[in-house]
Amino acid sequence: MARHLELVAHIGGTGFPPDEALERAWSAGVWERTGGRRSGAPMARQIDAIRASGDRTAELHRITAPTLVVHGDRDLLVHPSGGRATAAAIRGARNVEIPGMGHNLAPGVLDRLVGLTTELAHAHGARVVPAPSAGEPV
């Protein structure tokens, strides 16, 4: 758990501190679900898949749906130029680079993402239905 918190602190950027209690709970849940020491195996598989996938630019050109690319300017794992290149490869995509955001979804980032995706939906004629309140039937 301590290693996870160190990792999140390192990759998280400077503008959006992680919710330590939430990160501890997430880390504990992963540890329990994946058998402890093997908890790094899913991440290793994901990194191997990324390496094996190669250049996907041609596939990005095929996207016709309204697209929003969001990237942090403090992302240490995927350079912000990757977000810009992704948006450039998708006709009409909007690229938003969030100052201070790293490679995690801290609470302040989530609020911004909700706003950005709601704007995208409204801009393309979607009817956005508010989430039910706590205790309200879905």
A tleap script that builds the chain and sets N, CA, C and O, in Angstrom:
source leaprc.protein.ff14SB
mol = sequence {
  NMET ALA ARG HIE LEU GLU LEU VAL ALA HIE
  ILE GLY GLY THR GLY PHE PRO PRO ASP GLU
  ALA LEU GLU ARG ALA TRP SER ALA GLY VAL
  TRP GLU ARG THR GLY GLY ARG ARG SER GLY
  ALA PRO MET ALA ARG GLN ILE ASP ALA ILE
  ARG ALA SER GLY ASP ARG THR ALA GLU LEU
  HIE ARG ILE THR ALA PRO THR LEU VAL VAL
  HIE GLY ASP ARG ASP LEU LEU VAL HIE PRO
  SER GLY GLY ARG ALA THR ALA ALA ALA ILE
  ARG GLY ALA ARG ASN VAL GLU ILE PRO GLY
  MET GLY HIE ASN LEU ALA PRO GLY VAL LEU
  ASP ARG LEU VAL GLY LEU THR THR GLU LEU
  ALA HIE ALA HIE GLY ALA ARG VAL VAL PRO
  ALA PRO SER ALA GLY GLU PRO CVAL
}
set mol.1.N position { 0.824 -1.182 0.000 }
set mol.1.CA position { 0.000 0.000 0.000 }
set mol.1.C position { 0.875 1.256 0.000 }
set mol.1.O position { 0.583 2.220 -0.707 }
set mol.2.N position { 1.937 1.239 0.787 }
set mol.2.CA position { 2.828 2.403 0.843 }
set mol.2.C position { 3.451 2.661 -0.520 }
set mol.2.O position { 3.607 3.812 -0.927 }
set mol.3.N position { 3.813 1.581 -1.237 }
set mol.3.CA position { 4.401 1.753 -2.573 }
set mol.3.C position { 3.399 2.387 -3.526 }
set mol.3.O position { 3.770 3.227 -4.347 }
set mol.4.N position { 2.131 1.993 -3.426 }
set mol.4.CA position { 1.101 2.586 -4.280 }
set mol.4.C position { 0.981 4.083 -3.996 }
set mol.4.O position { 0.908 4.886 -4.927 }
set mol.5.N position { 0.959 4.458 -2.729 }
set mol.5.CA position { 0.844 5.870 -2.374 }
set mol.5.C position { 2.054 6.660 -2.886 }
set mol.5.O position { 1.906 7.790 -3.349 }
set mol.6.N position { 3.243 6.069 -2.802 }
set mol.6.CA position { 4.442 6.727 -3.331 }
set mol.6.C position { 4.327 6.904 -4.843 }
set mol.6.O position { 4.667 7.961 -5.376 }
set mol.7.N position { 3.847 5.869 -5.531 }
set mol.7.CA position { 3.694 5.944 -6.983 }
set mol.7.C position { 2.699 7.036 -7.373 }
set mol.7.O position { 2.974 7.844 -8.260 }
set mol.8.N position { 1.552 7.059 -6.714 }
set mol.8.CA position { 0.530 8.064 -7.022 }
set mol.8.C position { 1.066 9.469 -6.756 }
set mol.8.O position { 0.804 10.392 -7.527 }
set mol.9.N position { 1.806 9.628 -5.681 }
set mol.9.CA position { 2.387 10.938 -5.379 }
set mol.9.C position { 3.383 11.349 -6.458 }
set mol.9.O position { 3.499 12.530 -6.786 }
set mol.10.N position { 4.094 10.381 -7.003 }
set mol.10.CA position { 5.103 10.673 -8.028 }
set mol.10.C position { 4.475 11.007 -9.386 }
set mol.10.O position { 4.887 11.968 -10.036 }
set mol.11.N position { 3.491 10.227 -9.813 }
set mol.11.CA position { 2.929 10.412 -11.159 }
set mol.11.C position { 1.744 11.365 -11.187 }
set mol.11.O position { 1.242 11.701 -12.260 }
set mol.12.N position { 1.293 11.802 -10.017 }
set mol.12.CA position { 0.055 12.563 -9.938 }
set mol.12.C position { 0.089 14.016 -10.341 }
set mol.12.O position { -0.969 14.641 -10.408 }
set mol.13.N position { 1.221 14.579 -10.606 }
set mol.13.CA position { 1.256 15.994 -10.960 }
set mol.13.C position { 1.291 16.866 -9.722 }
set mol.13.O position { 1.349 16.367 -8.599 }
set mol.14.N position { 1.256 18.154 -9.930 }
set mol.14.CA position { 1.405 19.097 -8.826 }
set mol.14.C position { 0.109 19.808 -8.457 }
set mol.14.O position { 0.001 20.353 -7.358 }
set mol.15.N position { -0.854 19.813 -9.335 }
set mol.15.CA position { -2.049 20.614 -9.118 }
set mol.15.C position { -3.220 19.902 -8.485 }
set mol.15.O position { -4.176 20.547 -8.054 }
set mol.16.N position { -3.166 18.583 -8.420 }
set mol.16.CA position { -4.322 17.835 -7.927 }
set mol.16.C position { -3.844 16.732 -6.984 }
set mol.16.O position { -3.545 15.627 -7.436 }
set mol.17.N position { -3.766 17.010 -5.692 }
set mol.17.CA position { -3.296 15.985 -4.761 }
set mol.17.C position { -4.270 14.809 -4.690 }
set mol.17.O position { -5.485 14.995 -4.765 }
set mol.18.N position { -3.730 13.604 -4.545 }
set mol.18.CA position { -4.613 12.438 -4.464 }
set mol.18.C position { -5.380 12.420 -3.151 }
set mol.18.O position { -4.964 13.024 -2.163 }
set mol.19.N position { -6.489 11.727 -3.159 }
set mol.19.CA position { -7.269 11.478 -1.954 }
set mol.19.C position { -6.629 10.250 -1.301 }
set mol.19.O position { -6.841 9.122 -1.744 }
set mol.20.N position { -5.850 10.480 -0.253 }
set mol.20.CA position { -5.067 9.389 0.339 }
set mol.20.C position { -5.949 8.254 0.864 }
set mol.20.O position { -5.600 7.085 0.699 }
set mol.21.N position { -7.061 8.567 1.479 }
set mol.21.CA position { -7.952 7.522 2.000 }
set mol.21.C position { -8.506 6.671 0.861 }
set mol.21.O position { -8.567 5.447 0.969 }
set mol.22.N position { -8.911 7.320 -0.229 }
set mol.22.CA position { -9.427 6.600 -1.393 }
set mol.22.C position { -8.342 5.725 -2.015 }
set mol.22.O position { -8.604 4.579 -2.379 }
set mol.23.N position { -7.126 6.258 -2.138 }
set mol.23.CA position { -6.021 5.489 -2.708 }
set mol.23.C position { -5.654 4.302 -1.826 }
set mol.23.O position { -5.344 3.226 -2.336 }
set mol.24.N position { -5.687 4.487 -0.511 }
set mol.24.CA position { -5.410 3.366 0.412 }
set mol.24.C position { -6.459 2.260 0.238 }
set mol.24.O position { -6.121 1.077 0.178 }
set mol.25.N position { -7.728 2.657 0.160 }
set mol.25.CA position { -8.804 1.673 -0.002 }
set mol.25.C position { -8.668 0.941 -1.332 }
set mol.25.O position { -8.845 -0.276 -1.393 }
set mol.26.N position { -8.355 1.677 -2.398 }
set mol.26.CA position { -8.194 1.056 -3.712 }
set mol.26.C position { -7.032 0.068 -3.681 }
set mol.26.O position { -7.155 -1.057 -4.167 }
set mol.27.N position { -5.915 0.486 -3.113 }
set mol.27.CA position { -4.729 -0.359 -3.044 }
set mol.27.C position { -5.008 -1.636 -2.243 }
set mol.27.O position { -4.605 -2.726 -2.647 }
set mol.28.N position { -5.688 -1.497 -1.124 }
set mol.28.CA position { -6.023 -2.662 -0.301 }
set mol.28.C position { -6.937 -3.617 -1.066 }
set mol.28.O position { -6.773 -4.834 -0.986 }
set mol.29.N position { -7.890 -3.069 -1.802 }
set mol.29.CA position { -8.797 -3.913 -2.585 }
set mol.29.C position { -8.073 -4.674 -3.679 }
set mol.29.O position { -8.351 -5.853 -3.899 }
set mol.30.N position { -7.146 -4.017 -4.371 }
set mol.30.CA position { -6.366 -4.694 -5.408 }
set mol.30.C position { -5.525 -5.798 -4.786 }
set mol.30.O position { -5.443 -6.900 -5.329 }
set mol.31.N position { -4.908 -5.511 -3.661 }
set mol.31.CA position { -4.073 -6.501 -2.967 }
set mol.31.C position { -4.900 -7.745 -2.638 }
set mol.31.O position { -4.461 -8.873 -2.862 }
set mol.32.N position { -6.100 -7.523 -2.105 }
set mol.32.CA position { -6.961 -8.644 -1.726 }
set mol.32.C position { -7.453 -9.420 -2.946 }
set mol.32.O position { -7.463 -10.651 -2.930 }
set mol.33.N position { -7.858 -8.718 -4.000 }
set mol.33.CA position { -8.404 -9.382 -5.189 }
set mol.33.C position { -7.362 -10.149 -5.982 }
set mol.33.O position { -7.684 -11.145 -6.629 }
set mol.34.N position { -6.117 -9.697 -5.941 }
set mol.34.CA position { -5.113 -10.293 -6.818 }
set mol.34.C position { -4.094 -11.160 -6.100 }
set mol.34.O position { -3.142 -11.630 -6.723 }
set mol.35.N position { -4.268 -11.379 -4.824 }
set mol.35.CA position { -3.390 -12.289 -4.116 }
set mol.35.C position { -2.076 -11.679 -3.653 }
set mol.35.O position { -1.047 -12.355 -3.633 }
set mol.36.N position { -2.105 -10.445 -3.294 }
set mol.36.CA position { -0.923 -9.843 -2.679 }
set mol.36.C position { 0.207 -9.554 -3.636 }
set mol.36.O position { 0.109 -8.655 -4.471 }
set mol.37.N position { 1.266 -10.304 -3.520 }
set mol.37.CA position { 2.467 -10.016 -4.304 }
set mol.37.C position { 2.215 -10.057 -5.801 }
set mol.37.O position { 2.942 -9.416 -6.560 }
set mol.38.N position { 1.221 -10.782 -6.239 }
set mol.38.CA position { 0.913 -10.840 -7.670 }
set mol.38.C position { 0.149 -9.615 -8.132 }
set mol.38.O position { -0.242 -9.546 -9.297 }
set mol.39.N position { -0.078 -8.645 -7.257 }
set mol.39.CA position { -0.918 -7.501 -7.619 }
set mol.39.C position { -0.324 -6.657 -8.732 }
set mol.39.O position { -1.049 -5.877 -9.349 }
set mol.40.N position { 0.969 -6.781 -9.014 }
set mol.40.CA position { 1.575 -6.044 -10.119 }
set mol.40.C position { 1.362 -6.703 -11.467 }
set mol.40.O position { 1.621 -6.084 -12.498 }
set mol.41.N position { 0.895 -7.944 -11.486 }
set mol.41.CA position { 0.738 -8.680 -12.747 }
set mol.41.C position { -0.226 -7.996 -13.723 }
set mol.41.O position { 0.099 -7.911 -14.907 }
set mol.42.N position { -1.392 -7.503 -13.291 }
set mol.42.CA position { -2.274 -6.837 -14.258 }
set mol.42.C position { -1.623 -5.604 -14.890 }
set mol.42.O position { -1.784 -5.359 -16.086 }
set mol.43.N position { -0.892 -4.835 -14.092 }
set mol.43.CA position { -0.237 -3.650 -14.647 }
set mol.43.C position { 0.856 -4.061 -15.636 }
set mol.43.O position { 1.025 -3.428 -16.678 }
set mol.44.N position { 1.587 -5.108 -15.309 }
set mol.44.CA position { 2.632 -5.593 -16.225 }
set mol.44.C position { 2.009 -6.036 -17.547 }
set mol.44.O position { 2.564 -5.764 -18.611 }
set mol.45.N position { 0.860 -6.718 -17.492 }
set mol.45.CA position { 0.170 -7.133 -18.727 }
set mol.45.C position { -0.262 -5.920 -19.534 }
set mol.45.O position { -0.166 -5.924 -20.761 }
set mol.46.N position { -0.742 -4.875 -18.851 }
set mol.46.CA position { -1.174 -3.664 -19.545 }
set mol.46.C position { 0.019 -3.002 -20.237 }
set mol.46.O position { -0.092 -2.589 -21.392 }
set mol.47.N position { 1.135 -2.898 -19.561 }
set mol.47.CA position { 2.323 -2.282 -20.159 }
set mol.47.C position { 2.814 -3.111 -21.336 }
set mol.47.O position { 3.207 -2.548 -22.357 }
set mol.48.N position { 2.802 -4.436 -21.218 }
set mol.48.CA position { 3.193 -5.294 -22.341 }
set mol.48.C position { 2.265 -5.093 -23.536 }
set mol.48.O position { 2.724 -5.060 -24.678 }
set mol.49.N position { 0.960 -4.958 -23.282 }
set mol.49.CA position { 0.003 -4.746 -24.376 }
set mol.49.C position { 0.244 -3.406 -25.060 }
set mol.49.O position { 0.142 -3.304 -26.283 }
set mol.50.N position { 0.561 -2.390 -24.286 }
set mol.50.CA position { 0.854 -1.073 -24.869 }
set mol.50.C position { 2.082 -1.166 -25.767 }
set mol.50.O position { 2.078 -0.656 -26.887 }
set mol.51.N position { 3.121 -1.813 -25.277 }
set mol.51.CA position { 4.354 -1.962 -26.074 }
set mol.51.C position { 4.094 -2.742 -27.365 }
set mol.51.O position { 4.636 -2.403 -28.416 }
set mol.52.N position { 3.282 -3.765 -27.285 }
set mol.52.CA position { 3.031 -4.627 -28.444 }
set mol.52.C position { 2.077 -3.992 -29.458 }
set mol.52.O position { 2.044 -4.416 -30.613 }
set mol.53.N position { 1.303 -2.984 -29.048 }
set mol.53.CA position { 0.268 -2.445 -29.928 }
set mol.53.C position { 0.823 -1.594 -31.063 }
set mol.53.O position { 0.169 -1.466 -32.097 }
set mol.54.N position { 1.986 -1.019 -30.908 }
set mol.54.CA position { 2.582 -0.224 -31.979 }
set mol.54.C position { 1.829 1.067 -32.239 }
set mol.54.O position { 1.035 1.518 -31.415 }
set mol.55.N position { 2.087 1.644 -33.380 }
set mol.55.CA position { 1.494 2.932 -33.771 }
set mol.55.C position { 0.036 2.728 -34.179 }
set mol.55.O position { -0.263 1.936 -35.072 }
set mol.56.N position { -0.855 3.444 -33.523 }
set mol.56.CA position { -2.293 3.313 -33.798 }
set mol.56.C position { -2.855 4.529 -34.525 }
set mol.56.O position { -4.074 4.695 -34.578 }
set mol.57.N position { -2.014 5.368 -35.079 }
set mol.57.CA position { -2.472 6.598 -35.725 }
set mol.57.C position { -3.477 6.323 -36.836 }
set mol.57.O position { -4.486 7.022 -36.939 }
set mol.58.N position { -3.220 5.322 -37.666 }
set mol.58.CA position { -4.144 5.008 -38.768 }
set mol.58.C position { -5.531 4.643 -38.228 }
set mol.58.O position { -6.546 5.015 -38.818 }
set mol.59.N position { -5.571 3.934 -37.134 }
set mol.59.CA position { -6.865 3.573 -36.533 }
set mol.59.C position { -7.564 4.814 -35.983 }
set mol.59.O position { -8.787 4.923 -36.066 }
set mol.60.N position { -6.803 5.743 -35.428 }
set mol.60.CA position { -7.406 6.967 -34.901 }
set mol.60.C position { -8.074 7.783 -36.007 }
set mol.60.O position { -9.093 8.430 -35.767 }
set mol.61.N position { -7.513 7.758 -37.208 }
set mol.61.CA position { -8.104 8.484 -38.337 }
set mol.61.C position { -9.511 7.986 -38.659 }
set mol.61.O position { -10.303 8.715 -39.256 }
set mol.62.N position { -9.826 6.760 -38.273 }
set mol.62.CA position { -11.133 6.168 -38.582 }
set mol.62.C position { -12.241 6.620 -37.628 }
set mol.62.O position { -13.421 6.417 -37.912 }
set mol.63.N position { -11.872 7.221 -36.516 }
set mol.63.CA position { -12.872 7.649 -35.525 }
set mol.63.C position { -13.701 8.800 -36.090 }
set mol.63.O position { -13.158 9.794 -36.572 }
set mol.64.N position { -15.024 8.650 -36.023 }
set mol.64.CA position { -15.918 9.708 -36.514 }
set mol.64.C position { -16.777 10.300 -35.396 }
set mol.64.O position { -17.470 11.296 -35.607 }
set mol.65.N position { -16.737 9.706 -34.237 }
set mol.65.CA position { -17.537 10.203 -33.112 }
set mol.65.C position { -16.923 11.479 -32.545 }
set mol.65.O position { -15.712 11.677 -32.634 }
set mol.66.N position { -17.755 12.345 -31.961 }
set mol.66.CA position { -17.211 13.518 -31.274 }
set mol.66.C position { -16.194 13.045 -30.232 }
set mol.66.O position { -16.468 12.137 -29.447 }
set mol.67.N position { -15.032 13.669 -30.239 }
set mol.67.CA position { -13.944 13.168 -29.405 }
set mol.67.C position { -13.312 14.290 -28.592 }
set mol.67.O position { -13.042 15.381 -29.095 }
set mol.68.N position { -13.090 13.986 -27.336 }
set mol.68.CA position { -12.398 14.872 -26.416 }
set mol.68.C position { -11.169 14.136 -25.915 }
set mol.68.O position { -11.280 13.041 -25.365 }
set mol.69.N position { -10.008 14.724 -26.100 }
set mol.69.CA position { -8.763 14.157 -25.589 }
set mol.69.C position { -8.341 15.025 -24.412 }
set mol.69.O position { -8.171 16.236 -24.555 }
set mol.70.N position { -8.172 14.404 -23.251 }
set mol.70.CA position { -7.781 15.131 -22.045 }
set mol.70.C position { -6.441 14.592 -21.592 }
set mol.70.O position { -6.235 13.382 -21.508 }
set mol.71.N position { -5.530 15.514 -21.300 }
set mol.71.CA position { -4.193 15.107 -20.893 }
set mol.71.C position { -3.676 16.100 -19.861 }
set mol.71.O position { -4.013 17.283 -19.906 }
set mol.72.N position { -2.874 15.626 -18.951 }
set mol.72.CA position { -2.249 16.508 -17.977 }
set mol.72.C position { -0.914 17.016 -18.469 }
set mol.72.O position { -0.165 16.286 -19.118 }
set mol.73.N position { -0.615 18.258 -18.163 }
set mol.73.CA position { 0.678 18.802 -18.591 }
set mol.73.C position { 1.828 18.329 -17.705 }
set mol.73.O position { 2.988 18.626 -17.990 }
set mol.74.N position { 1.522 17.602 -16.642 }
set mol.74.CA position { 2.546 17.067 -15.740 }
set mol.74.C position { 2.570 15.539 -15.754 }
set mol.74.O position { 3.040 14.920 -14.799 }
set mol.75.N position { 2.073 14.932 -16.820 }
set mol.75.CA position { 2.034 13.477 -16.940 }
set mol.75.C position { 3.442 12.954 -17.191 }
set mol.75.O position { 4.052 13.270 -18.213 }
set mol.76.N position { 3.959 12.154 -16.263 }
set mol.76.CA position { 5.301 11.595 -16.389 }
set mol.76.C position { 5.323 10.267 -17.143 }
set mol.76.O position { 6.390 9.805 -17.548 }
set mol.77.N position { 4.158 9.650 -17.332 }
set mol.77.CA position { 4.112 8.352 -18.010 }
set mol.77.C position { 3.848 8.488 -19.499 }
set mol.77.O position { 4.427 7.761 -20.306 }
set mol.78.N position { 2.981 9.410 -19.859 }
set mol.78.CA position { 2.683 9.660 -21.274 }
set mol.78.C position { 2.872 11.161 -21.492 }
set mol.78.O position { 2.122 11.971 -20.947 }
set mol.79.N position { 3.861 11.521 -22.275 }
set mol.79.CA position { 4.166 12.933 -22.489 }
set mol.79.C position { 2.949 13.644 -23.085 }
set mol.79.O position { 2.233 13.060 -23.898 }
set mol.80.N position { 2.710 14.890 -22.692 }
set mol.80.CA position { 1.572 15.639 -23.223 }
set mol.80.C position { 1.526 15.703 -24.751 }
set mol.80.O position { 0.449 15.861 -25.326 }
set mol.81.N position { 2.661 15.586 -25.404 }
set mol.81.CA position { 2.659 15.574 -26.871 }
set mol.81.C position { 1.867 14.382 -27.408 }
set mol.81.O position { 1.348 14.437 -28.523 }
set mol.82.N position { 1.769 13.303 -26.621 }
set mol.82.CA position { 0.959 12.151 -27.024 }
set mol.82.C position { -0.518 12.499 -27.097 }
set mol.82.O position { -1.217 12.053 -28.007 }
set mol.83.N position { -0.997 13.285 -26.154 }
set mol.83.CA position { -2.393 13.744 -26.196 }
set mol.83.C position { -2.641 14.642 -27.385 }
set mol.83.O position { -3.664 14.527 -28.060 }
set mol.84.N position { -1.695 15.546 -27.641 }
set mol.84.CA position { -1.836 16.449 -28.791 }
set mol.84.C position { -1.836 15.666 -30.097 }
set mol.84.O position { -2.624 15.961 -30.996 }
set mol.85.N position { -0.961 14.672 -30.208 }
set mol.85.CA position { -0.885 13.855 -31.429 }
set mol.85.C position { -2.165 13.034 -31.610 }
set mol.85.O position { -2.650 12.867 -32.729 }
set mol.86.N position { -2.699 12.533 -30.514 }
set mol.86.CA position { -3.951 11.761 -30.590 }
set mol.86.C position { -5.076 12.644 -31.105 }
set mol.86.O position { -5.819 12.247 -32.003 }
set mol.87.N position { -5.205 13.832 -30.544 }
set mol.87.CA position { -6.271 14.745 -30.991 }
set mol.87.C position { -6.070 15.141 -32.444 }
set mol.87.O position { -7.041 15.255 -33.192 }
set mol.88.N position { -4.836 15.351 -32.854 }
set mol.88.CA position { -4.555 15.740 -34.245 }
set mol.88.C position { -4.914 14.630 -35.223 }
set mol.88.O position { -5.240 14.901 -36.379 }
set mol.89.N position { -4.857 13.383 -34.766 }
set mol.89.CA position { -5.143 12.244 -35.640 }
set mol.89.C position { -6.636 11.962 -35.790 }
set mol.89.O position { -7.030 11.167 -36.644 }
set mol.90.N position { -7.467 12.602 -34.973 }
set mol.90.CA position { -8.918 12.381 -35.007 }
set mol.90.C position { -9.587 13.650 -35.520 }
set mol.90.O position { -9.519 14.698 -34.878 }
set mol.91.N position { -10.225 13.553 -36.666 }
set mol.91.CA position { -10.858 14.723 -37.281 }
set mol.91.C position { -11.840 15.378 -36.303 }
set mol.91.O position { -12.754 14.732 -35.792 }
set mol.92.N position { -11.629 16.664 -36.059 }
set mol.92.CA position { -12.539 17.439 -35.221 }
set mol.92.C position { -12.373 17.245 -33.727 }
set mol.92.O position { -13.141 17.811 -32.949 }
set mol.93.N position { -11.395 16.463 -33.306 }
set mol.93.CA position { -11.220 16.219 -31.871 }
set mol.93.C position { -10.799 17.495 -31.157 }
set mol.93.O position { -10.097 18.338 -31.714 }
set mol.94.N position { -11.240 17.613 -29.930 }
set mol.94.CA position { -10.829 18.732 -29.085 }
set mol.94.C position { -9.796 18.214 -28.099 }
set mol.94.O position { -10.005 17.183 -27.459 }
set mol.95.N position { -8.693 18.917 -27.974 }
set mol.95.CA position { -7.647 18.553 -27.032 }
set mol.95.C position { -7.662 19.533 -25.868 }
set mol.95.O position { -7.642 20.748 -26.064 }
set mol.96.N position { -7.696 18.995 -24.658 }
set mol.96.CA position { -7.636 19.826 -23.455 }
set mol.96.C position { -6.473 19.332 -22.615 }
set mol.96.O position { -6.429 18.168 -22.217 }
set mol.97.N position { -5.536 20.222 -22.351 }
set mol.97.CA position { -4.396 19.908 -21.503 }
set mol.97.C position { -4.642 20.597 -20.162 }
set mol.97.O position { -4.755 21.822 -20.105 }
set mol.98.N position { -4.724 19.829 -19.106 }
set mol.98.CA position { -5.056 20.376 -17.794 }
set mol.98.C position { -3.772 20.693 -17.028 }
set mol.98.O position { -2.984 19.794 -16.734 }
set mol.99.N position { -3.564 21.963 -16.709 }
set mol.99.CA position { -2.371 22.358 -15.957 }
set mol.99.C position { -2.335 21.690 -14.573 }
set mol.99.O position { -3.329 21.682 -13.847 }
set mol.100.N position { -1.177 21.136 -14.232 }
set mol.100.CA position { -0.989 20.510 -12.932 }
set mol.100.C position { -1.433 19.070 -12.848 }
set mol.100.O position { -1.163 18.409 -11.846 }
set mol.101.N position { -2.109 18.554 -13.873 }
set mol.101.CA position { -2.595 17.174 -13.855 }
set mol.101.C position { -1.485 16.231 -14.293 }
set mol.101.O position { -0.787 16.482 -15.275 }
set mol.102.N position { -1.337 15.148 -13.551 }
set mol.102.CA position { -0.384 14.108 -13.902 }
set mol.102.C position { -1.092 12.921 -14.526 }
set mol.102.O position { -1.970 13.091 -15.372 }
set mol.103.N position { -0.714 11.727 -14.114 }
set mol.103.CA position { -1.264 10.504 -14.694 }
set mol.103.C position { -2.175 9.788 -13.686 }
set mol.103.O position { -2.090 8.573 -13.511 }
set mol.104.N position { -3.032 10.554 -13.039 }
set mol.104.CA position { -4.011 9.945 -12.141 }
set mol.104.C position { -5.280 10.785 -12.136 }
set mol.104.O position { -5.288 11.924 -12.604 }
set mol.105.N position { -6.323 10.224 -11.613 }
set mol.105.CA position { -7.614 10.921 -11.579 }
set mol.105.C position { -7.926 11.333 -10.145 }
set mol.105.O position { -8.737 10.706 -9.464 }
set mol.106.N position { -7.276 12.385 -9.709 }
set mol.106.CA position { -7.502 12.926 -8.368 }
set mol.106.C position { -8.859 13.633 -8.325 }
set mol.106.O position { -9.408 13.976 -9.372 }
set mol.107.N position { -9.398 13.850 -7.134 }
set mol.107.CA position { -10.728 14.456 -7.015 }
set mol.107.C position { -10.943 15.735 -7.822 }
set mol.107.O position { -11.977 15.843 -8.481 }
set mol.108.N position { -10.051 16.688 -7.811 }
set mol.108.CA position { -10.235 17.916 -8.574 }
set mol.108.C position { -10.260 17.680 -10.065 }
set mol.108.O position { -10.937 18.401 -10.799 }
set mol.109.N position { -9.528 16.674 -10.524 }
set mol.109.CA position { -9.521 16.324 -11.945 }
set mol.109.C position { -10.875 15.738 -12.343 }
set mol.109.O position { -11.396 16.036 -13.418 }
set mol.110.N position { -11.433 14.916 -11.483 }
set mol.110.CA position { -12.721 14.293 -11.803 }
set mol.110.C position { -13.804 15.345 -12.020 }
set mol.110.O position { -14.616 15.225 -12.937 }
set mol.111.N position { -13.815 16.362 -11.187 }
set mol.111.CA position { -14.796 17.436 -11.363 }
set mol.111.C position { -14.627 18.101 -12.731 }
set mol.111.O position { -15.612 18.382 -13.415 }
set mol.112.N position { -13.402 18.344 -13.118 }
set mol.112.CA position { -13.124 18.970 -14.418 }
set mol.112.C position { -13.555 18.051 -15.561 }
set mol.112.O position { -14.112 18.518 -16.554 }
set mol.113.N position { -13.300 16.745 -15.426 }
set mol.113.CA position { -13.681 15.793 -16.476 }
set mol.113.C position { -15.194 15.718 -16.650 }
set mol.113.O position { -15.691 15.625 -17.772 }
set mol.114.N position { -15.915 15.758 -15.553 }
set mol.114.CA position { -17.378 15.750 -15.642 }
set mol.114.C position { -17.849 16.965 -16.431 }
set mol.114.O position { -18.712 16.846 -17.301 }
set mol.115.N position { -17.292 18.125 -16.133 }
set mol.115.CA position { -17.671 19.336 -16.854 }
set mol.115.C position { -17.331 19.256 -18.338 }
set mol.115.O position { -18.145 19.626 -19.183 }
set mol.116.N position { -16.133 18.777 -18.655 }
set mol.116.CA position { -15.714 18.682 -20.054 }
set mol.116.C position { -16.559 17.695 -20.851 }
set mol.116.O position { -16.944 17.974 -21.986 }
set mol.117.N position { -16.848 16.540 -20.253 }
set mol.117.CA position { -17.645 15.558 -20.987 }
set mol.117.C position { -19.098 16.011 -21.119 }
set mol.117.O position { -19.749 15.713 -22.120 }
set mol.118.N position { -19.605 16.721 -20.128 }
set mol.118.CA position { -20.959 17.268 -20.231 }
set mol.118.C position { -21.019 18.310 -21.343 }
set mol.118.O position { -21.976 18.330 -22.118 }
set mol.119.N position { -20.005 19.179 -21.431 }
set mol.119.CA position { -19.937 20.168 -22.516 }
set mol.119.C position { -19.924 19.472 -23.872 }
set mol.119.O position { -20.627 19.889 -24.792 }
set mol.120.N position { -19.132 18.421 -23.998 }
set mol.120.CA position { -19.040 17.683 -25.262 }
set mol.120.C position { -20.404 17.102 -25.638 }
set mol.120.O position { -20.835 17.203 -26.787 }
set mol.121.N position { -21.070 16.501 -24.669 }
set mol.121.CA position { -22.382 15.906 -24.937 }
set mol.121.C position { -23.390 16.974 -25.374 }
set mol.121.O position { -24.121 16.782 -26.346 }
set mol.122.N position { -23.423 18.091 -24.659 }
set mol.122.CA position { -24.344 19.184 -25.021 }
set mol.122.C position { -24.021 19.732 -26.408 }
set mol.122.O position { -24.930 20.011 -27.190 }
set mol.123.N position { -22.748 19.887 -26.714 }
set mol.123.CA position { -22.341 20.455 -28.007 }
set mol.123.C position { -22.769 19.581 -29.171 }
set mol.123.O position { -22.885 20.058 -30.300 }
set mol.124.N position { -23.003 18.314 -28.904 }
set mol.124.CA position { -23.379 17.391 -29.978 }
set mol.124.C position { -24.809 16.893 -29.834 }
set mol.124.O position { -25.167 15.833 -30.348 }
set mol.125.N position { -25.623 17.675 -29.125 }
set mol.125.CA position { -27.056 17.414 -29.084 }
set mol.125.C position { -27.510 16.336 -28.142 }
set mol.125.O position { -28.673 15.935 -28.194 }
set mol.126.N position { -26.645 15.850 -27.285 }
set mol.126.CA position { -27.069 14.805 -26.355 }
set mol.126.C position { -27.881 15.426 -25.228 }
set mol.126.O position { -27.615 16.544 -24.788 }
set mol.127.N position { -28.855 14.690 -24.782 }
set mol.127.CA position { -29.640 15.109 -23.623 }
set mol.127.C position { -28.968 14.505 -22.403 }
set mol.127.O position { -28.918 13.283 -22.260 }
set mol.128.N position { -28.461 15.336 -21.540 }
set mol.128.CA position { -27.746 14.862 -20.359 }
set mol.128.C position { -28.724 14.813 -19.199 }
set mol.128.O position { -29.323 15.821 -18.825 }
set mol.129.N position { -28.873 13.615 -18.635 }
set mol.129.CA position { -29.781 13.404 -17.518 }
set mol.129.C position { -28.961 13.437 -16.240 }
set mol.129.O position { -27.980 12.703 -16.125 }
set mol.130.N position { -29.341 14.277 -15.271 }
set mol.130.CA position { -28.580 14.338 -14.021 }
set mol.130.C position { -28.597 12.996 -13.303 }
set mol.130.O position { -29.574 12.251 -13.383 }
set mol.131.N position { -27.522 12.699 -12.609 }
set mol.131.CA position { -27.441 11.472 -11.822 }
set mol.131.C position { -28.456 11.541 -10.692 }
set mol.131.O position { -28.728 12.621 -10.168 }
set mol.132.N position { -29.024 10.386 -10.308 }
set mol.132.CA position { -29.985 10.399 -9.198 }
set mol.132.C position { -29.283 10.771 -7.892 }
set mol.132.O position { -28.089 10.523 -7.727 }
set mol.133.N position { -30.024 11.358 -6.983 }
set mol.133.CA position { -29.506 11.679 -5.663 }
set mol.133.C position { -29.365 10.397 -4.870 }
set mol.133.O position { -29.958 9.375 -5.215 }
set mol.134.N position { -28.586 10.452 -3.815 }
set mol.134.CA position { -28.404 9.280 -2.956 }
set mol.134.C position { -29.766 8.801 -2.455 }
set mol.134.O position { -30.583 9.597 -1.993 }
set mol.135.N position { -29.992 7.524 -2.549 }
set mol.135.CA position { -31.236 6.943 -2.088 }
set mol.135.C position { -32.374 6.990 -3.099 }
set mol.135.O position { -33.404 6.346 -2.900 }
set mol.136.N position { -32.202 7.738 -4.169 }
set mol.136.CA position { -33.225 7.857 -5.207 }
set mol.136.C position { -33.112 6.648 -6.142 }
set mol.136.O position { -32.001 6.267 -6.511 }
set mol.137.N position { -34.248 6.033 -6.536 }
set mol.137.CA position { -34.172 4.881 -7.429 }
set mol.137.C position { -33.607 5.276 -8.793 }
set mol.137.O position { -33.845 6.379 -9.284 }
set mol.138.N position { -32.861 4.362 -9.387 }
set mol.138.CA position { -32.234 4.618 -10.683 }
set mol.138.C position { -33.185 4.300 -11.811 }
set mol.138.O position { -32.831 4.455 -12.980 }
savepdb mol mol.pdb
quit
